Amino acid sequence: MTGLIEQARQGDQDSMGQLAEIAEARLLPYLYRLTLNYDLTQELCQQTLAKMIQSLNELEQIERFWAWLYRSAMGQLQHHYRDLRRQHLTEMAALNKARFCEYVEQDHADGLSHLERTELAHIVVEAIGQLHLTYRNVLVLRCYENLSYADIAEQIGCKDLHAKVLFYRAKKSLKKYLARQGFGQETLLTALGLFGLMTVPVKSTTAWTVKATALNAGYLAAVTATVASRVGVLFLTAITGLIAIILENPGAAIGIICLGFVGLIMTACMDLFKA
């Protein structure tokens, strides 16, 4: 792959054509899972490939080609939504229904009936569709593109820990959505597998699977995400304590602030064991 990129950078048209074909095969499912819109995916993919051809010589580290290309594709998508101010809607009709129907008809060791598997498929599409684009991007890169957290961090321009925190929050949001629909957190892996299956390009014969190890963001990410999400609550608690001080009740102020810290620590511990 490195040799092919280098030859393309030197102006070899055949190598550039081969590189474009390889890139397109990975860009299509990546963008499709972010947009769930076939026509938009095709448009963004062509724009990304055109930019790749024009600016390939600007790539300083060839080994970072995929992170560079995914970042470019994400930029095209964000530009599209920002300029047109479009709301991203998820439609089941945009998915690979033929492959999905074939899958749900078969027996699988997932403990689900045909009806449950069908319902779960619809729910996970809705759940991923409602995720913030940043969370959805991290989820797709981690689960379907099999990128490491270091590579994801480079793609979105952040530290490794922040990439893990974003993934943890995306995973937690999906778990909550599934739970509200009556599915336990143990179905998350199956749900992600269904989504991967339904969003694979129609012409592709690749067997998309999500590994359980991909879902591990680490304890530090879980604690960091939990603490950060509770900072706002803690801030309000502190304000309440200050008001109590103003009202000449320092004992109540200290008690309220202490309760806030205890609640924060307990919540972090609970989320840590659920991670």
For each residue, the residues with C-beta under 8 A, 3 or more apart:
1: 4 5 22 65
2: 5 6 62 63
3: 6 7
4: 1 7 8 15 18 19 22
5: 1 2 8 9 19 56 59 62 65
6: 2 3 9 10 62
7: 3 4 10 12 15
8: 4 5 11 12 15 16 18 19 56
9: 5 6 56 57 59
10: 6 7
11: 8
12: 7 8 15 16
13: 16 17
14: 17 18
15: 4 7 8 12 18 19
16: 8 12 13 19 20 53 56
17: 13 14 20 21
18: 4 8 14 15 21 22
19: 4 5 8 15 16 22 23 52
20: 16 17 23 24 49 52 53
21: 17 18 24 25
22: 1 4 18 19 25 26
23: 19 20 26 27 48 49 52 69
24: 20 21 27 28 45 49
25: 21 22 28 204
26: 22 23 29 30 66 69 145
27: 23 24 30 31 45 48 49 69 73
28: 24 25 31 32 41 42 45 201
29: 26 32 33 144 199 200 201 204 208
30: 26 27 33 34 70 73 140 141 144 145
31: 27 28 34 35 40 41 44 45 48 73 77
32: 28 29 35 36 37 38 41 199 201
33: 29 30 36 128 136 140 144 195 196 199
34: 30 31 74 77 133 136 137 140
35: 31 32 40 41 44 77 88
36: 32 33 88 90 91 94 95 125 129 199
37: 32 40 41 88 91 94
38: 32 41 42 94
39: 42 43
40: 31 35 37 43 44 80
41: 28 31 32 35 37 38 44 45
42: 28 38 39 45 46
43: 39 40 46 47
44: 31 35 40 41 47 48 73 76 77 80
45: 24 27 28 31 41 42 48 49 73
46: 42 43 49 50
47: 43 44 50 51 76
48: 23 27 31 44 45 51 52 69 72 73 76
49: 20 23 24 27 45 46 52 53
50: 46 47 53 54
51: 47 48 54 55 72 76
52: 19 20 23 48 49 55 56 69 72
53: 16 20 49 50 56
54: 50 51
55: 51 52 58 59
56: 5 8 9 16 52 53 59
57: 9
58: 55
59: 5 9 55 56 62 64 65 68
60: 64
61: 64
62: 2 5 6 59 65
63: 2
64: 59 60 61 67 68 154
65: 1 5 59 62 68 69
66: 26 69 70 145 147 151
67: 64 70 71 147 151 154 155
68: 59 64 65 71 72
69: 23 26 27 48 52 65 66 72 73
70: 30 66 67 73 74 141 145 155
71: 67 68 74 75 155 156 157
72: 48 51 52 68 69 75 76
73: 27 30 31 44 45 48 69 70 76 77
74: 34 70 71 77 78 137 155 156
75: 71 72 78 79
76: 44 47 48 51 72 73 79 80
77: 31 34 35 44 73 74 80 81 133
78: 74 75 81 82 133
79: 75 76 82 83
80: 40 44 76 77 83 84 86
81: 77 78 84 85 86 88 133
82: 78 79 85
83: 79 80
84: 80 81
85: 81 82
86: 80 81
87:
88: 35 36 37 81 129 133
89: 129
90: 36 94 125 126 128 129 130
91: 36 37 94 95
92: 95 97 122 125
93: 97
94: 36 37 38 90 91
95: 36 91 92 100 125 198 199
96: 99 100 197 198 199 200 201 202
97: 92 93 100 101 198
98: 101 102 202
99: 96 102 103 197 198 200 202
100: 95 96 97 103 104 121 194 197 198
101: 97 98 104 105
102: 98 99 105 106
103: 99 100 106 108 194 197
104: 100 101 114 117 118 121
105: 101 102 114
106: 102 103
107:
108: 103 112 117
109:
110: 117 187 190
111:
112: 108 116 117 120 187 190
113: 116 117
114: 104 105 117 118
115: 118 119
116: 112 113 119 120
117: 104 108 110 112 113 114 120 121 190 194
118: 104 114 115 121 122
119: 115 116 122 123 181
120: 112 116 117 123 124 178 183 187 190 191 194
121: 100 104 117 118 124 125 191 194 195 198
122: 92 118 119 125 126
123: 119 120 126 127 177 178 181 183 191
124: 120 121 127 128 174 178 191 192 194 195
125: 36 90 92 95 121 122 128 129 195 198
126: 90 122 123 129 130 177
127: 123 124 130 131 173 174 177 178 191
128: 33 90 124 125 131 136 139 174 195
129: 36 88 89 90 125 126
130: 90 126 127 177
131: 127 128 135 136 139 170 173 174
132: 135 136
133: 34 77 78 81 88 136 137
134: 137 138 156 166
135: 131 132 138 139 166 167 169 170 173
136: 33 34 128 131 132 133 139 140 170
137: 34 74 133 134 140 141 156
138: 134 135 141 142 152 156 163 166 167 170
139: 128 131 135 136 142 143 167 170 171 174
140: 30 33 34 136 137 143 144 145
141: 30 70 137 138 144 145 147 151 152 155
142: 138 139 145 146 147 149 152 167 214
143: 139 140 146 192 196 210 214 215
144: 29 30 33 140 141 196 208 210
145: 26 30 66 70 140 141 142
146: 142 143 211 214
147: 66 67 141 142 151 152 155
148: 151 152
149: 142 152 153 160 163 164 167 217
150: 153 154 160 163
151: 66 67 141 147 148 154 155
152: 138 141 142 147 148 149 155 156 163 167
153: 149 150 156 157 158 159 160 162 163
154: 64 67 150 151 157
155: 67 70 71 74 141 147 151 152
156: 71 74 134 137 138 152 153 163 166
157: 71 153 154
158: 153 162 163 166
159: 153 162 163
160: 149 150 153 163 164
161: 164 165 220 221 224
162: 153 158 159 165 166
163: 138 149 150 152 153 156 158 159 160 166 167
164: 149 160 161 167 168 217 218 220 221
165: 161 162 168 169 217 221 224 225 228
166: 134 135 138 156 158 162 163 169 170
167: 135 138 139 142 149 152 163 164 170 171 217 221
168: 164 165 171 172 217 221 222 225 275
169: 135 165 166 172 173 225 229
170: 131 135 136 138 139 166 167 173 174
171: 139 167 168 174 175 188 215 217
172: 168 169 175 176 225 271
173: 127 131 135 169 170 176 177
174: 124 127 128 131 139 170 171 177 178 188 191 192
175: 171 172 178 179 185 188
176: 172 173 179 180
177: 123 126 127 130 173 174 180 181
178: 120 123 124 127 174 175 181 183 184 185 187 188 191
179: 175 176 182 183 184 185
180: 176 177
181: 119 123 177 178
182: 179
183: 120 123 178 179 187 191
184: 178 179 187
185: 175 178 179 188 274
186: 189
187: 110 112 120 178 183 184 190 191
188: 171 174 175 178 185 191 192 215
189: 186 192 193 210 212 215
190: 110 112 117 120 187 193 194
191: 120 121 123 124 127 174 178 183 187 188 194 195
192: 124 143 174 188 189 195 196 210 215
193: 189 190 196 197 208 209 210
194: 100 103 117 120 121 124 190 191 197 198
195: 33 121 124 125 128 191 192 198 199
196: 33 143 144 192 193 199 200 208 209 210
197: 96 99 100 103 193 194 200 208
198: 95 96 97 99 100 121 125 194 195
199: 29 32 33 36 95 96 195 196
200: 29 96 99 196 197 204 206 208
201: 28 29 32 96 204
202: 96 98 99
203:
204: 25 29 200 201
205:
206: 200
207:
208: 29 144 193 196 197 200
209: 193 196
210: 143 144 189 192 193 196 214 215
211: 146 214
212: 189 215 216
213: 216
214: 142 143 146 210 211
215: 143 171 188 189 192 210 212
216: 212 213
217: 149 164 165 167 168 171 221 222 275
218: 164 221 222 275
219: 222 223 272 275
220: 161 164 223 224
221: 161 164 165 167 168 217 218 224 225 275
222: 168 217 218 219 225 226 271 272 274 275
223: 219 220 226 227 268 271 272
224: 161 165 220 221 227 228
225: 165 168 169 172 221 222 228 229 271
226: 222 223 229 230 267 268 271 272
227: 223 224 230 231 264 268
228: 165 224 225 231
229: 169 225 226 232
230: 226 227 233 234 263 264 267 268
231: 227 228 234 235
232: 229 235 236
233: 230 236 237 260 263 264
234: 230 231 237 238 260 261 264
235: 231 232 238 239
236: 232 233 239 240
237: 233 234 240 241 256 257 259 260
238: 234 235 241 242 257 260
239: 235 236 242 243
240: 236 237 243 244 256
241: 237 238 244 245 252 253 254 256 257 260
242: 238 239 245 246 253
243: 239 240 246 247
244: 240 241 247 249 250 252 253 256
245: 241 242 248 249 250 253
246: 242 243
247: 243 244
248: 245
249: 244 245 252 253
250: 244 245 253 254
251: 254 255
252: 241 244 249 255 256
253: 241 242 244 245 249 250 256 257
254: 241 250 251 257 258
255: 251 252 258 259
256: 237 240 241 244 252 253 259 260
257: 237 238 241 253 254 260 261
258: 254 255 261 262
259: 237 255 256 262 263
260: 233 234 237 238 241 256 257 263 264
261: 234 257 258 264 265
262: 258 259 265 266
263: 230 233 259 260 266 267
264: 227 230 233 234 260 261 267 268
265: 261 262 268 269
266: 262 263 269 270
267: 226 230 263 264 270 271
268: 223 226 227 230 264 265 271 272
269: 265 266 272 273
270: 266 267 273 274
271: 172 222 223 225 226 267 268 274 275
272: 219 222 223 226 268 269 275
273: 269 270
274: 185 222 270 271
275: 168 217 218 219 221 222 271 272
